[in-house]
Amino acid sequence: MRISIQTLGTLGDVLPFLALGQHLQARGHDVSILSPRDHHRVITGYGLSPARPPGFSVADWMQEAEERGSLTGPRAFFRDWNEMIRPHVEDVLDCALEAGKDADLILANPIAMPARIAAEHWRRPLVLMSLQP
């Protein structure tokens, strides 16, 4: 089975999906990981195939968010939405669509909202995997 794992966020958001990807690969599945470009070396270090990553850097984004105070609460986050999130939406969506095109199944964390669009577009099953209660 071809499985596209799509996970955005920091390395802490991504690592559990890499462990899952290794497990699935060991069971004979063809696994690719869509994640920010910051994690490319970690993905390949786990022996997994990275999908074409979005162009944004989580490290750069986090630094800007810290400088702006964007992560101090929901109001601050949404205050900065247009400047910090919107410029990356099309790129992330394009990467999610490309990564899901030939997949039999898409697995994603809730942060990877474009995974749902990719699953609907390609008519693929989607499993959202939340790591927090």
N, CA, C and O atoms as a GROMACS GRO file, in nm:
protein
  532
    1MET      N    1   0.084  -0.117   0.000
    1MET     CA    2   0.000   0.000   0.000
    1MET      C    3   0.089   0.124   0.000
    1MET      O    4   0.189   0.129   0.071
    2ARG      N    5   0.053   0.223  -0.078
    2ARG     CA    6   0.124   0.351  -0.081
    2ARG      C    7   0.058   0.445   0.019
    2ARG      O    8  -0.061   0.476   0.009
    3ILE      N    9   0.137   0.490   0.116
    3ILE     CA   10   0.085   0.573   0.223
    3ILE      C   11   0.158   0.707   0.225
    3ILE      O   12   0.281   0.712   0.231
    4SER      N   13   0.080   0.814   0.220
    4SER     CA   14   0.134   0.949   0.232
    4SER      C   15   0.106   0.997   0.374
    4SER      O   16  -0.009   1.016   0.413
    5ILE      N   17   0.213   1.018   0.450
    5ILE     CA   18   0.200   1.076   0.584
    5ILE      C   19   0.228   1.225   0.569
    5ILE      O   20   0.335   1.265   0.522
    6GLN      N   21   0.132   1.306   0.610
    6GLN     CA   22   0.145   1.451   0.597
    6GLN      C   23   0.138   1.513   0.735
    6GLN      O   24   0.035   1.507   0.803
    7THR      N   25   0.249   1.572   0.776
    7THR     CA   26   0.258   1.629   0.910
    7THR      C   27   0.334   1.761   0.906
    7THR      O   28   0.447   1.767   0.855
    8LEU      N   29   0.274   1.862   0.958
    8LEU     CA   30   0.338   1.993   0.965
    8LEU      C   31   0.370   2.022   1.111
    8LEU      O   32   0.318   1.957   1.202
    9GLY      N   33   0.455   2.119   1.133
    9GLY     CA   34   0.486   2.159   1.270
    9GLY      C   35   0.633   2.141   1.302
    9GLY      O   36   0.717   2.124   1.213
   10THR      N   37   0.661   2.144   1.430
   10THR     CA   38   0.798   2.131   1.478
   10THR      C   39   0.841   1.985   1.471
   10THR      O   40   0.761   1.896   1.439
   11LEU      N   41   0.966   1.961   1.500
   11LEU     CA   42   1.017   1.824   1.499
   11LEU      C   43   0.939   1.736   1.598
   11LEU      O   44   0.919   1.618   1.573
   12GLY      N   45   0.897   1.794   1.709
   12GLY     CA   46   0.817   1.719   1.806
   12GLY      C   47   0.683   1.674   1.750
   12GLY      O   48   0.630   1.571   1.792
   13ASP      N   49   0.629   1.751   1.657
   13ASP     CA   50   0.505   1.711   1.589
   13ASP      C   51   0.530   1.602   1.487
   13ASP      O   52   0.442   1.521   1.459
   14VAL      N   53   0.649   1.599   1.432
   14VAL     CA   54   0.682   1.511   1.320
   14VAL      C   55   0.736   1.375   1.366
   14VAL      O   56   0.705   1.274   1.304
   15LEU      N   57   0.815   1.372   1.471
   15LEU     CA   58   0.883   1.248   1.512
   15LEU      C   59   0.790   1.128   1.532
   15LEU      O   60   0.824   1.019   1.486
   16PRO      N   61   0.675   1.142   1.597
   16PRO     CA   62   0.588   1.024   1.611
   16PRO      C   63   0.544   0.966   1.477
   16PRO      O   64   0.524   0.845   1.464
   17PHE      N   65   0.528   1.052   1.378
   17PHE     CA   66   0.487   1.005   1.246
   17PHE      C   67   0.602   0.936   1.173
   17PHE      O   68   0.579   0.849   1.088
   18LEU      N   69   0.725   0.974   1.206
   18LEU     CA   70   0.840   0.905   1.148
   18LEU      C   71   0.850   0.764   1.204
   18LEU      O   72   0.879   0.669   1.130
   19ALA      N   73   0.825   0.749   1.333
   19ALA     CA   74   0.825   0.615   1.393
   19ALA      C   75   0.715   0.529   1.331
   19ALA      O   76   0.737   0.412   1.301
   20LEU      N   77   0.598   0.587   1.312
   20LEU     CA   78   0.488   0.515   1.247
   20LEU      C   79   0.527   0.479   1.104
   20LEU      O   80   0.502   0.367   1.059
   21GLY      N   81   0.588   0.573   1.032
   21GLY     CA   82   0.632   0.546   0.895
   21GLY      C   83   0.730   0.431   0.888
   21GLY      O   84   0.721   0.347   0.799
   22GLN      N   85   0.825   0.427   0.981
   22GLN     CA   86   0.920   0.316   0.985
   22GLN      C   87   0.848   0.183   1.007
   22GLN      O   88   0.879   0.084   0.941
   23HIS      N   89   0.754   0.182   1.097
   23HIS     CA   90   0.679   0.060   1.127
   23HIS      C   91   0.601   0.015   1.004
   23HIS      O   92   0.602  -0.104   0.970
   24LEU      N   93   0.534   0.107   0.938
   24LEU     CA   94   0.456   0.073   0.818
   24LEU      C   95   0.548   0.023   0.706
   24LEU      O   96   0.515  -0.072   0.635
   25GLN      N   97   0.662   0.089   0.692
   25GLN     CA   98   0.758   0.049   0.589
   25GLN      C   99   0.811  -0.092   0.617
   25GLN      O  100   0.828  -0.172   0.525
   26ALA      N  101   0.838  -0.121   0.744
   26ALA     CA  102   0.887  -0.254   0.781
   26ALA      C  103   0.785  -0.362   0.750
   26ALA      O  104   0.820  -0.479   0.731
   27ARG      N  105   0.659  -0.325   0.744
   27ARG     CA  106   0.552  -0.419   0.711
   27ARG      C  107   0.524  -0.424   0.561
   27ARG      O  108   0.426  -0.485   0.517
   28GLY      N  109   0.611  -0.360   0.483
   28GLY     CA  110   0.601  -0.371   0.338
   28GLY      C  111   0.529  -0.259   0.266
   28GLY      O  112   0.509  -0.267   0.145
   29HIS      N  113   0.488  -0.155   0.338
   29HIS     CA  114   0.419  -0.044   0.274
   29HIS      C  115   0.519   0.056   0.217
   29HIS      O  116   0.630   0.070   0.267
   30ASP      N  117   0.478   0.126   0.113
   30ASP     CA  118   0.557   0.232   0.052
   30ASP      C  119   0.514   0.363   0.118
   30ASP      O  120   0.401   0.409   0.097
   31VAL      N  121   0.602   0.423   0.198
   31VAL     CA  122   0.566   0.538   0.280
   31VAL      C  123   0.644   0.661   0.235
   31VAL      O  124   0.765   0.655   0.213
   32SER      N  125   0.573   0.773   0.221
   32SER     CA  126   0.640   0.902   0.200
   32SER      C  127   0.591   0.998   0.308
   32SER      O  128   0.480   0.986   0.359
   33ILE      N  129   0.677   1.093   0.341
   33ILE     CA  130   0.647   1.189   0.447
   33ILE      C  131   0.650   1.330   0.390
   33ILE      O  132   0.750   1.373   0.333
   34LEU      N  133   0.539   1.401   0.405
   34LEU     CA  134   0.534   1.544   0.372
   34LEU      C  135   0.549   1.621   0.502
   34LEU      O  136   0.470   1.605   0.595
   35SER      N  137   0.651   1.703   0.507
   35SER     CA  138   0.683   1.778   0.628
   35SER      C  139   0.761   1.902   0.586
   35SER      O  140   0.815   1.905   0.476
   36PRO      N  141   0.768   2.004   0.671
   36PRO     CA  142   0.847   2.122   0.636
   36PRO      C  143   0.992   2.086   0.602
   36PRO      O  144   1.045   1.985   0.648
   37ARG      N  145   1.052   2.170   0.522
   37ARG     CA  146   1.188   2.142   0.472
   37ARG      C  147   1.290   2.128   0.584
   37ARG      O  148   1.395   2.066   0.566
   38ASP      N  149   1.261   2.186   0.699
   38ASP     CA  150   1.354   2.176   0.813
   38ASP      C  151   1.382   2.031   0.852
   38ASP      O  152   1.488   2.000   0.906
   39HIS      N  153   1.288   1.941   0.823
   39HIS     CA  154   1.296   1.803   0.871
   39HIS      C  155   1.344   1.704   0.766
   39HIS      O  156   1.342   1.583   0.790
   40HIS      N  157   1.387   1.752   0.651
   40HIS     CA  158   1.428   1.664   0.541
   40HIS      C  159   1.535   1.564   0.584
   40HIS      O  160   1.522   1.444   0.557
   41ARG      N  161   1.640   1.611   0.649
   41ARG     CA  162   1.750   1.522   0.688
   41ARG      C  163   1.706   1.420   0.792
   41ARG      O  164   1.753   1.306   0.793
   42VAL      N  165   1.617   1.461   0.880
   42VAL     CA  166   1.567   1.367   0.982
   42VAL      C  167   1.485   1.258   0.915
   42VAL      O  168   1.497   1.140   0.950
   43ILE      N  169   1.401   1.297   0.820
   43ILE     CA  170   1.318   1.200   0.748
   43ILE      C  171   1.405   1.096   0.679
   43ILE      O  172   1.383   0.976   0.693
   44THR      N  173   1.504   1.142   0.605
   44THR     CA  174   1.592   1.048   0.534
   44THR      C  175   1.676   0.967   0.633
   44THR      O  176   1.709   0.852   0.607
   45GLY      N  177   1.710   1.027   0.748
   45GLY     CA  178   1.783   0.955   0.852
   45GLY      C  179   1.703   0.840   0.910
   45GLY      O  180   1.761   0.742   0.959
   46TYR      N  181   1.573   0.850   0.905
   46TYR     CA  182   1.485   0.741   0.950
   46TYR      C  183   1.462   0.639   0.838
   46TYR      O  184   1.388   0.542   0.856
   47GLY      N  185   1.527   0.661   0.724
   47GLY     CA  186   1.512   0.567   0.613
   47GLY      C  187   1.382   0.582   0.537
   47GLY      O  188   1.339   0.489   0.469
   48LEU      N  189   1.319   0.698   0.548
   48LEU     CA  190   1.192   0.723   0.482
   48LEU      C  191   1.210   0.819   0.365
   48LEU      O  192   1.308   0.892   0.358
   49SER      N  193   1.114   0.818   0.275
   49SER     CA  194   1.119   0.904   0.156
   49SER      C  195   1.044   1.034   0.183
   49SER      O  196   0.925   1.032   0.212
   50PRO      N  197   1.114   1.147   0.173
   50PRO     CA  198   1.044   1.274   0.190
   50PRO      C  199   0.968   1.311   0.062
   50PRO      O  200   1.019   1.293  -0.049
   51ALA      N  201   0.848   1.364   0.078
   51ALA     CA  202   0.776   1.423  -0.034
   51ALA      C  203   0.835   1.563  -0.056
   51ALA      O  204   0.907   1.615   0.029
   52ARG      N  205   0.803   1.623  -0.170
   52ARG     CA  206   0.850   1.760  -0.195
   52ARG      C  207   0.798   1.850  -0.082
   52ARG      O  208   0.677   1.861  -0.063
   53PRO      N  209   0.890   1.913  -0.008
   53PRO     CA  210   0.846   1.992   0.108
   53PRO      C  211   0.799   2.131   0.069
   53PRO      O  212   0.841   2.186  -0.033
   54PRO      N  213   0.710   2.188   0.150
   54PRO     CA  214   0.675   2.328   0.131
   54PRO      C  215   0.799   2.414   0.150
   54PRO      O  216   0.895   2.372   0.214
   55GLY      N  217   0.798   2.533   0.096
   55GLY     CA  218   0.915   2.620   0.099
   55GLY      C  219   0.941   2.689   0.231
   55GLY      O  220   1.050   2.741   0.252
   56PHE      N  221   0.844   2.691   0.321
   56PHE     CA  222   0.864   2.765   0.445
   56PHE      C  223   0.950   2.687   0.543
   56PHE      O  224   0.959   2.564   0.538
   57SER      N  225   1.013   2.761   0.632
   57SER     CA  226   1.096   2.703   0.737
   57SER      C  227   1.025   2.718   0.871
   57SER      O  228   0.986   2.829   0.909
   58VAL      N  229   1.007   2.609   0.942
   58VAL     CA  230   0.945   2.615   1.074
   58VAL      C  231   1.030   2.698   1.169
   58VAL      O  232   0.977   2.775   1.249
   59ALA      N  233   1.162   2.683   1.161
   59ALA     CA  234   1.251   2.758   1.250
   59ALA      C  235   1.235   2.908   1.227
   59ALA      O  236   1.224   2.985   1.323
   60ASP      N  237   1.233   2.950   1.102
   60ASP     CA  238   1.214   3.092   1.071
   60ASP      C  239   1.076   3.140   1.117
   60ASP      O  240   1.062   3.248   1.173
   61TRP      N  241   0.975   3.056   1.092
   61TRP     CA  242   0.838   3.092   1.130
   61TRP      C  243   0.828   3.108   1.282
   61TRP      O  244   0.768   3.204   1.330
   62MET      N  245   0.887   3.014   1.357
   62MET     CA  246   0.882   3.020   1.503
   62MET      C  247   0.955   3.143   1.557
   62MET      O  248   0.910   3.206   1.653
   63GLN      N  249   1.067   3.177   1.495
   63GLN     CA  250   1.140   3.296   1.539
   63GLN      C  251   1.056   3.421   1.518
   63GLN      O  252   1.048   3.507   1.606
   64GLU      N  253   0.994   3.432   1.401
   64GLU     CA  254   0.909   3.548   1.374
   64GLU      C  255   0.789   3.550   1.469
   64GLU      O  256   0.751   3.656   1.519
   65ALA      N  257   0.730   3.435   1.493
   65ALA     CA  258   0.614   3.427   1.584
   65ALA      C  259   0.653   3.471   1.725
   65ALA      O  260   0.576   3.538   1.794
   66GLU      N  261   0.773   3.433   1.767
   66GLU     CA  262   0.820   3.473   1.900
   66GLU      C  263   0.842   3.624   1.906
   66GLU      O  264   0.804   3.689   2.003
   67GLU      N  265   0.903   3.680   1.801
   67GLU     CA  266   0.928   3.824   1.797
   67GLU      C  267   0.797   3.903   1.797
   67GLU      O  268   0.789   4.009   1.859
   68ARG      N  269   0.697   3.853   1.727
   68ARG     CA  270   0.567   3.922   1.718
   68ARG      C  271   0.479   3.897   1.840
   68ARG      O  272   0.386   3.973   1.866
   69GLY      N  273   0.507   3.791   1.914
   69GLY     CA  274   0.419   3.751   2.023
   69GLY      C  275   0.297   3.675   1.974
   69GLY      O  276   0.194   3.672   2.041
   70SER      N  277   0.309   3.614   1.857
   70SER     CA  278   0.195   3.546   1.793
   70SER      C  279   0.146   3.423   1.868
   70SER      O  280   0.032   3.382   1.852
   71LEU      N  281   0.231   3.365   1.950
   71LEU     CA  282   0.194   3.241   2.018
   71LEU      C  283   0.155   3.263   2.164
   71LEU      O  284   0.150   3.169   2.243
   72THR      N  285   0.127   3.388   2.200
   72THR     CA  286   0.089   3.418   2.338
   72THR      C  287  -0.057   3.387   2.366
   72THR      O  288  -0.099   3.388   2.482
   73GLY      N  289  -0.134   3.360   2.263
   73GLY     CA  290  -0.276   3.326   2.281
   73GLY      C  291  -0.348   3.328   2.148
   73GLY      O  292  -0.294   3.374   2.047
   74PRO      N  293  -0.471   3.279   2.146
   74PRO     CA  294  -0.546   3.272   2.020
   74PRO      C  295  -0.565   3.407   1.952
   74PRO      O  296  -0.556   3.415   1.830
   75ARG      N  297  -0.591   3.511   2.029
   75ARG     CA  298  -0.610   3.643   1.966
   75ARG      C  299  -0.484   3.688   1.893
   75ARG      O  300  -0.491   3.738   1.781
   76ALA      N  301  -0.371   3.671   1.957
   76ALA     CA  302  -0.245   3.711   1.894
   76ALA      C  303  -0.218   3.627   1.770
   76ALA      O  304  -0.172   3.679   1.669
   77PHE      N  305  -0.246   3.498   1.778
   77PHE     CA  306  -0.223   3.410   1.664
   77PHE      C  307  -0.307   3.454   1.544
   77PHE      O  308  -0.256   3.469   1.434
   78PHE      N  309  -0.436   3.476   1.566
   78PHE     CA  310  -0.523   3.515   1.456
   78PHE      C  311  -0.498   3.658   1.410
   78PHE      O  312  -0.526   3.693   1.296
   79ARG      N  313  -0.446   3.742   1.500
   79ARG     CA  314  -0.409   3.878   1.462
   79ARG      C  315  -0.302   3.874   1.351
   79ARG      O  316  -0.303   3.955   1.259
   80ASP      N  317  -0.211   3.778   1.362
   80ASP     CA  318  -0.099   3.770   1.269
   80ASP      C  319  -0.121   3.669   1.156
   80ASP      O  320  -0.029   3.644   1.079
   81TRP      N  321  -0.239   3.613   1.146
   81TRP     CA  322  -0.270   3.508   1.048
   81TRP      C  323  -0.233   3.550   0.906
   81TRP      O  324  -0.164   3.476   0.835
   82ASN      N  325  -0.278   3.668   0.863
   82ASN     CA  326  -0.256   3.711   0.724
   82ASN      C  327  -0.108   3.721   0.689
   82ASN      O  328  -0.068   3.688   0.577
   83GLU      N  329  -0.027   3.766   0.782
   83GLU     CA  330   0.115   3.782   0.753
   83GLU      C  331   0.195   3.654   0.772
   83GLU      O  332   0.296   3.633   0.705
   84MET      N  333   0.151   3.569   0.863
   84MET     CA  334   0.233   3.453   0.899
   84MET      C  335   0.187   3.321   0.840
   84MET      O  336   0.269   3.231   0.820
   85ILE      N  337   0.060   3.307   0.812
   85ILE     CA  338   0.007   3.180   0.761
   85ILE      C  339  -0.032   3.190   0.615
   85ILE      O  340   0.009   3.109   0.532
   86ARG      N  341  -0.112   3.289   0.584
   86ARG     CA  342  -0.168   3.301   0.450
   86ARG      C  343  -0.064   3.292   0.337
   86ARG      O  344  -0.091   3.227   0.236
   87PRO      N  345   0.054   3.354   0.349
   87PRO     CA  346   0.150   3.346   0.239
   87PRO      C  347   0.196   3.203   0.205
   87PRO      O  348   0.249   3.180   0.096
   88HIS      N  349   0.176   3.109   0.297
   88HIS     CA  350   0.225   2.973   0.276
   88HIS      C  351   0.116   2.874   0.235
   88HIS      O  352   0.146   2.760   0.200
   89VAL      N  353  -0.009   2.916   0.239
   89VAL     CA  354  -0.121   2.824   0.218
   89VAL      C  355  -0.115   2.756   0.082
   89VAL      O  356  -0.127   2.634   0.074
   90GLU      N  357  -0.098   2.831  -0.025
   90GLU     CA  358  -0.098   2.771  -0.159
   90GLU      C  359   0.017   2.673  -0.178
   90GLU      O  360  -0.001   2.566  -0.235
   91ASP      N  361   0.134   2.709  -0.130
   91ASP     CA  362   0.250   2.622  -0.142
   91ASP      C  363   0.227   2.490  -0.066
   91ASP      O  364   0.254   2.383  -0.120
   92VAL      N  365   0.179   2.500   0.056
   92VAL     CA  366   0.154   2.379   0.136
   92VAL      C  367   0.046   2.294   0.070
   92VAL      O  368   0.056   2.172   0.066
   93LEU      N  369  -0.058   2.359   0.019
   93LEU     CA  370  -0.166   2.285  -0.048
   93LEU      C  371  -0.113   2.214  -0.173
   93LEU      O  372  -0.146   2.098  -0.196
   94ASP      N  373  -0.033   2.283  -0.252
   94ASP     CA  374   0.025   2.220  -0.372
   94ASP      C  375   0.108   2.097  -0.335
   94ASP      O  376   0.099   1.993  -0.401
   95CYS      N  377   0.187   2.108  -0.230
   95CYS     CA  378   0.269   1.995  -0.185
   95CYS      C  379   0.182   1.881  -0.134
   95CYS      O  380   0.212   1.764  -0.160
   96ALA      N  381   0.076   1.913  -0.062
   96ALA     CA  382  -0.015   1.809  -0.010
   96ALA      C  383  -0.085   1.737  -0.125
   96ALA      O  384  -0.099   1.615  -0.122
   97LEU      N  385  -0.128   1.811  -0.225
   97LEU     CA  386  -0.193   1.749  -0.341
   97LEU      C  387  -0.096   1.657  -0.414
   97LEU      O  388  -0.131   1.545  -0.450
   98GLU      N  389   0.025   1.706  -0.435
   98GLU     CA  390   0.126   1.625  -0.504
   98GLU      C  391   0.159   1.499  -0.424
   98GLU      O  392   0.170   1.390  -0.480
   99ALA      N  393   0.175   1.514  -0.293
   99ALA     CA  394   0.211   1.399  -0.208
   99ALA      C  395   0.100   1.295  -0.202
   99ALA      O  396   0.128   1.176  -0.190
  100GLY      N  397  -0.024   1.338  -0.211
  100GLY     CA  398  -0.135   1.245  -0.200
  100GLY      C  399  -0.182   1.185  -0.331
  100GLY      O  400  -0.266   1.095  -0.331
  101LYS      N  401  -0.129   1.234  -0.441
  101LYS     CA  402  -0.179   1.194  -0.574
  101LYS      C  403  -0.178   1.043  -0.595
  101LYS      O  404  -0.280   0.988  -0.638
  102ASP      N  405  -0.070   0.977  -0.568
  102ASP     CA  406  -0.058   0.834  -0.594
  102ASP      C  407  -0.075   0.748  -0.469
  102ASP      O  408  -0.051   0.627  -0.473
  103ALA      N  409  -0.116   0.810  -0.360
  103ALA     CA  410  -0.131   0.736  -0.234
  103ALA      C  411  -0.260   0.654  -0.234
  103ALA      O  412  -0.360   0.692  -0.295
  104ASP      N  413  -0.255   0.542  -0.164
  104ASP     CA  414  -0.376   0.464  -0.138
  104ASP      C  415  -0.443   0.512  -0.009
  104ASP      O  416  -0.563   0.492   0.011
  105LEU      N  417  -0.364   0.576   0.077
  105LEU     CA  418  -0.412   0.624   0.206
  105LEU      C  419  -0.330   0.746   0.246
  105LEU      O  420  -0.210   0.751   0.223
  106ILE      N  421  -0.397   0.844   0.305
  106ILE     CA  422  -0.329   0.962   0.358
  106ILE      C  423  -0.348   0.963   0.509
  106ILE      O  424  -0.461   0.957   0.559
  107LEU      N  425  -0.237   0.971   0.581
  107LEU     CA  426  -0.238   0.986   0.728
  107LEU      C  427  -0.188   1.126   0.758
  107LEU      O  428  -0.092   1.171   0.695
  108ALA      N  429  -0.250   1.196   0.852
  108ALA     CA  430  -0.207   1.333   0.878
  108ALA      C  431  -0.232   1.373   1.022
  108ALA      O  432  -0.320   1.320   1.089
  109ASN      N  433  -0.152   1.469   1.067
  109ASN     CA  434  -0.182   1.531   1.195
  109ASN      C  435  -0.280   1.646   1.169
  109ASN      O  436  -0.287   1.697   1.057
  110PRO      N  437  -0.354   1.688   1.271
  110PRO     CA  438  -0.454   1.793   1.249
  110PRO      C  439  -0.396   1.926   1.202
  110PRO      O  440  -0.467   2.006   1.142
  111ILE      N  441  -0.268   1.950   1.227
  111ILE     CA  442  -0.205   2.073   1.180
  111ILE      C  443  -0.198   2.074   1.027
  111ILE      O  444  -0.203   2.181   0.966
  112ALA      N  445  -0.188   1.958   0.966
  112ALA     CA  446  -0.175   1.946   0.820
  112ALA      C  447  -0.313   1.951   0.754
  112ALA      O  448  -0.358   1.855   0.692
  113MET      N  449  -0.378   2.065   0.769
  113MET     CA  450  -0.514   2.080   0.715
  113MET      C  451  -0.524   2.054   0.564
  113MET      O  452  -0.626   2.001   0.520
  114PRO      N  453  -0.425   2.090   0.484
  114PRO     CA  454  -0.436   2.061   0.341
  114PRO      C  455  -0.443   1.912   0.308
  114PRO      O  456  -0.484   1.876   0.198
  115ALA      N  457  -0.404   1.825   0.400
  115ALA     CA  458  -0.415   1.680   0.376
  115ALA      C  459  -0.560   1.641   0.350
  115ALA      O  460  -0.588   1.555   0.267
  116ARG      N  461  -0.652   1.704   0.421
  116ARG     CA  462  -0.794   1.673   0.400
  116ARG      C  463  -0.837   1.714   0.259
  116ARG      O  464  -0.911   1.641   0.194
  117ILE      N  465  -0.792   1.828   0.214
  117ILE     CA  466  -0.825   1.872   0.078
  117ILE      C  467  -0.767   1.775  -0.023
  117ILE      O  468  -0.834   1.740  -0.121
  118ALA      N  469  -0.643   1.731  -0.001
  118ALA     CA  470  -0.580   1.635  -0.093
  118ALA      C  471  -0.658   1.504  -0.095
  118ALA      O  472  -0.681   1.447  -0.202
  119ALA      N  473  -0.699   1.457   0.021
  119ALA     CA  474  -0.775   1.332   0.028
  119ALA      C  475  -0.908   1.345  -0.046
  119ALA      O  476  -0.947   1.254  -0.119
  120GLU      N  477  -0.976   1.455  -0.028
  120GLU     CA  478  -1.103   1.476  -0.098
  120GLU      C  479  -1.080   1.490  -0.249
  120GLU      O  480  -1.155   1.434  -0.329
  121HIS      N  481  -0.977   1.564  -0.286
  121HIS     CA  482  -0.948   1.587  -0.428
  121HIS      C  483  -0.919   1.456  -0.502
  121HIS      O  484  -0.970   1.432  -0.611
  122TRP      N  485  -0.834   1.372  -0.441
  122TRP     CA  486  -0.794   1.246  -0.504
  122TRP      C  487  -0.885   1.130  -0.465
  122TRP      O  488  -0.864   1.017  -0.510
  123ARG      N  489  -0.985   1.157  -0.382
  123ARG     CA  490  -1.078   1.053  -0.334
  123ARG      C  491  -1.003   0.938  -0.268
  123ARG      O  492  -1.020   0.820  -0.301
  124ARG      N  493  -0.921   0.977  -0.174
  124ARG     CA  494  -0.842   0.881  -0.097
  124ARG      C  495  -0.892   0.880   0.047
  124ARG      O  496  -0.939   0.983   0.096
  125PRO      N  497  -0.883   0.768   0.116
  125PRO     CA  498  -0.917   0.768   0.258
  125PRO      C  499  -0.816   0.851   0.336
  125PRO      O  500  -0.697   0.854   0.304
  126LEU      N  501  -0.866   0.917   0.439
  126LEU     CA  502  -0.783   1.002   0.524
  126LEU      C  503  -0.799   0.956   0.669
  126LEU      O  504  -0.911   0.934   0.716
  127VAL      N  505  -0.687   0.941   0.737
  127VAL     CA  506  -0.688   0.913   0.880
  127VAL      C  507  -0.618   1.030   0.949
  127VAL      O  508  -0.499   1.052   0.928
  128LEU      N  509  -0.693   1.104   1.030
  128LEU     CA  510  -0.634   1.211   1.110
  128LEU      C  511  -0.586   1.151   1.241
  128LEU      O  512  -0.662   1.081   1.310
  129MET      N  513  -0.463   1.178   1.276
  129MET     CA  514  -0.403   1.119   1.396
  129MET      C  515  -0.363   1.230   1.492
  129MET      O  516  -0.263   1.299   1.471
  130SER      N  517  -0.440   1.245   1.597
  130SER     CA  518  -0.410   1.345   1.698
  130SER      C  519  -0.322   1.282   1.806
  130SER      O  520  -0.352   1.174   1.856
  131LEU      N  521  -0.216   1.350   1.840
  131LEU     CA  522  -0.124   1.299   1.940
  131LEU      C  523  -0.154   1.354   2.079
  131LEU      O  524  -0.094   1.312   2.177
  132GLN      N  525  -0.247   1.448   2.086
  132GLN     CA  526  -0.285   1.506   2.213
  132GLN      C  527  -0.433   1.476   2.238
  132GLN      O  528  -0.511   1.465   2.144
  133PRO      N  529  -0.470   1.464   2.366
  133PRO     CA  530  -0.612   1.438   2.395
  133PRO      C  531  -0.699   1.559   2.364
  133PRO      O  532  -0.820   1.555   2.382
   0.00000   0.00000   0.00000
